[in-house]
Amino acid sequence: MSDTALTTAAQANGHPAGDPVEPLRAVRDAPVGGQAVLEGVMMRGVSTWAVAVRKPDGEIAIESFPLVSWLKRHRLLRLPLIRGMVALVESLKIGLQALGISTNAQLGEDEKEVSGGAWAGTVAFSLIFAIGLFFLLPVGITSIFRSHIGSGIEFVLIEKAIRLTIFIGYLWGISRIPDLQRVFQYHGAEHKTISCYEAGLPLTPENAQRFSRLHPRCGTSFLLIVMIVALFVFAPLGKPAWYILFPSRVVGIPIVAGIAFEIIKLFGKYRSKRWAQIAMWPGMQLQKLTTRPPDLSQLAVAIAAMEAVLAVENPEDASEEDRVGMEVVA
């Protein structure tokens, strides 16, 4: 990387020339995103997604796949709120496929690949667990003190405080699990590689290492926004009977997610504005629990996944229609 490129990136991030430039942050969005997987990274553009995995023998295995977003199938799917729900389900589907590929890549020749049925069962269990832990459990705990809570607003505020506590506690807990540390390093590698690309610098491990492991479009930040948006969505319901209360939290999840998607889309668009940086700050700090500084070999894997996408498409040529749905994929 040239000194000029580094200086330009530093100045774009508020660093005068000659000052320390770590960590750098890209100041623009590109329609690329990704996800950490087991010993690897998935990257996606608007027409392609790819997975790069470091196999047990040290080789980097790369697989790429064509992508036709569901959002292109009908104009109705691109309407505000609806597009967020569709984009998130699509990202979940791709992410699970990538996770399956990375898991099978770690198996030995005499080991049997994980079947589709096993993955379907795992996904179903994970979704039920997440809904129960983050939506139904807080409602249940709050309902215990229902008779001592005066108004519906107080009920929702207490419920959301419990939900945020559970959410942050959960992230803190899993961040202490040794087996997840490498996944979190690959998460950091994914963010650094995307930021390096967004800054327009050559994709090398050394260049990517200079960037922050935090990214405005990270799913961790999105989940925090979901928790906050839920406060305003459910507050008008007050504290109805349990047979309305519990189903409302489940039915309301897509609405909450759709609104949160529009908010993080706005933050990403205006990420260089001071008000957006202030609003994004809590979510960015939360990412410190789900990312870890990667090493150069892990960055090489993330770059391999990105280059597999760039070999097929140029995200910079994407139309506004193509970019819809790419706001929460980092």
N, C-alpha and C positions, 0 to 999 in steps of 0.2 A: 504494500500500500504506500502511496506517495505521501510526503509530508503535507503537500497541498490539500489532498483529500482529507487527511486527518484534521488539519486546521479548519477546513470548511465545515466538517461535521462538528467539531468542537464549538465553533462560533454559532452554528445553528442551534446548539443546545445551551447557549448562554455562557460558554467558556471563552474568554479572550485568548488570542493566539499566544502560545508560550506557557499558558497555565496547564496544570495537570488535566487530562481530558477523560479520565475514567470516573464513573462509567458514562459513556455516551448514550444518548437517546434519540431515536429518529423522531422527526417532527411532522411526518406525514404518514398517511395510511396507504397501504397497497393491498389489493385484493388477494392476499395470501394468508394462510393460517396454518395451524397444526395442532399436534397433540403428542405428548410423551407417551411412549408405550414401553413394553418390557425390553430393555437394552436397545432402545431405538427411538425413532421419531417418525411420526406421520406428518407430511406436509400436503396442503391442498391449494390449488388455484381455482380458477373458474371453470376449467374444462378437464382438469386432471388432478388426481391425488396419488401420492406415492408414499411407500413405507421403506425406510432404511433401518436395518437391524444389524447390530454387531453379534455375529454368531460365536459360539464357544471357541471355535478355532481362530478367532480374530478377524475373519473375513467380514466385509460389509455386504450383506445381501440386500438387494433393492428390487422392489416390485412396484409397478405403476399401473394405474387403471384410468380409463376414461370416465368423465363425470358430466352428466347432464342434470343440472339442478332441478329439483321439483318445482322451484319457483318460476321456471320458464314454461311450465305446462299450462298455466292459466293465469290471466290477469288478476283474478280474484285472490290468488295465493300471494300476490305481491302487495296487497293492501296493508296499510299500517296495522299493527297488532297481529294480524294473521300471518304476515311474512316472518315475524319473529318466531312464532310457534312452529311454523313449517321448517325454518332454517335450523332451529335447535334439534328437532327430531331427525332431520337429515344429517346434521353433524354427529348426533349420537349414533346413528346407523353406521356412518363411515368410521367413526372412532372405534366402535366395537369390532368391525371387520379388521381394522388395523391392529387392534389388540390381539385378536385371534391369530393373525399372521405372525406377529412378534412372538407370541407364546409358542407356536409350533416351530418357529425358527430356532428355539432354544433346546428343542428335544433332540435326543440322540437318534441314531439310525434305527435302533431296536425299540424305540419308544413310539407308542401309538399317538397320532395327532388327536387333538381335542375335537370332538364331533360337534356338528351344528346344534344337535339337541342339547348337549351339555352347555353350550354357550347360551342358548335360549333360556334354559333354566337358571343360569347364573344371572342373566340380565333381568329376568322377571323377579328373582329374589332381591336383586340390588335395588330395583325400582320400588318394590314394596317396602324394603327396609328404609330407603330414603324418605318416602312419603310418611311412613310411620314415625321415624325419628325426628324429622324436621317440621312436620306439619301437624300430625295427629297427637304426638306426645306433648308438645307445648299446650295444645288445647286441653288435653286431658288433665295436665297438672294445674292449669289455670282454673278449670272447672271445679276442682276440689275446693277452691276458695270462693266459688261463685257467690255464695250468700253474703260474703263479706266485701264484695266489690260493688261500689255504688252505681257506676254508669257503664254503658257499653264501651265508651271511649277508654275508660280505665281498664276494662277487661281486655281490650285489644292491645293496649300499651303493655300490660303485664305479660300477655301471651307472647308479644313480639320480643320483649326483653328476655323471656325464657328461651325463645327460639334462637335469638342471636347468641345467647350464652352457650346453648347446646352446639350451635354451628361452629363458633370459634373454638370451643372446647374440643370438638371432634377434629377440627383441622390441627389443633395443637397436638392432640393425641396421636394422630397418624403420622405427624411430622417427626415423632420420636421413634417410630418403628424403623429399625436398621435396614430391613429388607426394602423399604420404600425410598431410602436415601438416594439410590442410583436413579430411580424413576424421577425423583425431584430434580436431580442433576440434569437429566435429559429434558425435563420441563424447562429448566433454565437455558439449556442449549437451544431449544426450540425458539424461545423468546429472543435470545441474542442473535440468532441467525436471521429471524424475520426482521428485527430492527436494523441489522447490518444491510439487508437487502433494501429496506425502506429508505435507508440513508444514501443508497446509491453507491456504496463502497464494494470493492471486489469481495467475493465470498471466499474468505480464507479463515481457518480457525483463529489465527492471530488477530485478524480484523474483528471478527465476531466477538472475541473475548473482551474487547474494549467496551462493549455495550452493556447496558443494564440487563439484569436477568428479569426485570419487571416489565410488563407490557400492559398498556391501557385496555387492550381487548381481551385480556385473559379471562377464562371462565371463572376463576376464583373471584375476581372483581365483580363479574356478572352475578354470581350467586349472592354476594353481599347486597347488591342492588335489589335482587329479588326479595331478600328478607325485609328491606326497607319499604319497597313498593307494597308489599303485602299489608303493611300497616294501614295504608290509605285505602286499599281495595276492600279490606274486611271491616274497617272501622264502621261504615254505615250500617252493617248488619247487627251491631250491638252485641248482645249476649243471648241469642235465641236458645230454644230447647236443644238438647244434645243431638236429637235426630235431624236437626237442621244444621247445627253447628259443625259437626264432623264432615258430612257430605259437602258442605259449602267450602271447606278448606281444600278438599280434593278437586272439586269442580273448578274452583278459582285458580288452580295452579297454572293452566294455560293462559288465562287472562293476565295474571301477574307476570308470567314469563314474557308475554308479548309486550307489555308496557316496559319492563326492564330492558328488553332488547332495543326498543326505540331510544331509551335513555343512554345506553352505552354506545349506541350508534352516534348519538349527538356528541357525546364526550370524545369519541374517536375523531370525529370530523373537526372538532375545535380543540384538539389536544394541546395546541400551542398557546391557547388563551389562558389567562391567569385564572378565571373563574372555573374553567373546566379542570385545570390542574388541582385546584383546591377541592373540587367535588370528587375527583378521582383519587385523592390522596389516601383515604381510608382503605379502599380496595387495593391500591398499590402496596400498602403496608402489609395487608393480609397475605399478599403473594409471597412474602418472605417466609411464610410457613409452608408453602407448597412448591417452592423452587429452592434449588441449591446451586452454588457456583459450579459449572461444569469444567472438566478438563479439556484439553485440546482434542483428544481422541473422541470424546463425546460430541464436541462441536463438529468434528469431521463427519460423523454420522448424520447429524442434523443438516449439514450442508449437502451431503449426498442426496438426502431426500428432497431438499429444495431444488437442487440442480436437475433431478429427475423430472420435476414439474416444469422447470424452465426450459428443458430440452424439448418440450412439447408445445408450450405456449409462452406468450409474453403477457403477463398480467397487466402491464402498463397499458396495453391496447384494449383492455376490457371496457365495455360500455357501462353506462350507469345501471342498466338492467342487469348486466352480468355481476356487478358489484353487490347487488342486493343479497343479503344473507351472509355476507362475509364479515360482519361486524363483531361477532363473538366466536371467533374460530382460532384464537391464539391461546 
